[in-house]
């Protein structure tokens, strides 16, 4: 395996909080992980988990208390590293007195492209993010989704090998989210490494080769979305319809939920055949039987609950 | 202007133009027109002096207001609006960003000052019907105003690297006023018998920018020639002072966490 696209070693960030008596608060705690070339890597965690702090550290917008990081073998302190990366900040804001075309031209100038190449790139990337018709509109007239798309265009205007996106789907409507998802998939198809933070777990499951889960500044786990959650079956979900005039079997009546004309019931795996037998005996029509596996969201919520429980033990709150 | 500071400077200039900063020229034009008409009515023989004094003072004041109020927002606005995040994710060093912002505002001030100087020239021609050889002093006085504005811009930028726009305005204004009276501070030090006070006054005199030497408005209004040595001296002084302030600003800003 060659040099990883991103190598993070023991990255730690403390912030001073308080006005008079300053205390140190750890925002990121000894983060170590590697992302391989061409991977789509999801960086998951609730608000305040340390995702944005990590991205800001990688961009040298803030400086680490301890630890180092390299992108494609170059230290993050090396300004040349920035030629190989693109970055979309969370809720991006751009110079709103510029048009989209002028903004992209401005960023392309920083890479030293000559005028003809800049023009070609700007046109190409405006088309790529679906803003070909809005290139000459001032950014102050852009919707949030359009700003997000122009943000992605500025991040990839120089064809970087590694793209960092901070909450690229946040605040977007379903159409906008789908468009951004398509752009990320496209980058992945082109062999780029995409590192994006999100708290929308379905997006991570859909797009990522691997994910890392961060909570309270600490890494909780890294792996493929399927690996990171256990493959055990939570239970069996049965959808069925009852014949007119017949009633629910007594054993299932207590926990079956009616949804329109249908019923849904969840039973343990070992109770499945007995439940099906009962449904058959009252001539119910079985529509589907699906094993319910934990999703990334379940895993995530379990971690958050565990973290809360550790922070406020029951005995302590009673005192 | 294809270097990174050049690219940032052009964008800063474009921002100022699109934010309608140059609208102050309309007020200047209206003021010069009113003054030209008025001096024609009330003064005999001193109309040139009044117009030159008024025009140069207005160029200086308008420029100072722009340098301070735009200068203190050069960095803080980019941090507050987070436009700096995308910029610094590109291969841009922090000092290049600062030099670019400084250059952009200086370019704006130069264009603004040049246009006001044209307005002053037009008003002068209107009231006196001709230009004199001594009017070259007006251009020198304008050049000194520009040097002064460069210094003020550098100071405003320096303070904006670590303090809020309001505090930066107060600091810059404070240093500007103290800089005008830096010679008086030195003289007070000489008059006092306390050696600590003398040393403090001497340090202040050398540390504070000496704005007194940049004021050539009275000389220009009276048609007096300005020594070439003073032009060189002021140019070298402003260049060195600006460079030192920008180095200081870069040192402060390079280690700053952008929250």
Interface residues (C-beta under 8 A of the other chain):
Chain A: X56 X59 X60 X61 X62 X63 X79 X80 X82 X83 X85 X86 X87 X88 X89 X91 X92 X93 X94 X95 X97 X98 X106 X107 X109 X110 X111 X112 X151 X154 X155 X164
Chain B: X2 X4 X7 X11 X14 X15 X18 X19 X81 X82 X83 X84 X85 X86 X87 X88 X89 X90 X91 X92 X93 X255 X257 X258 X259
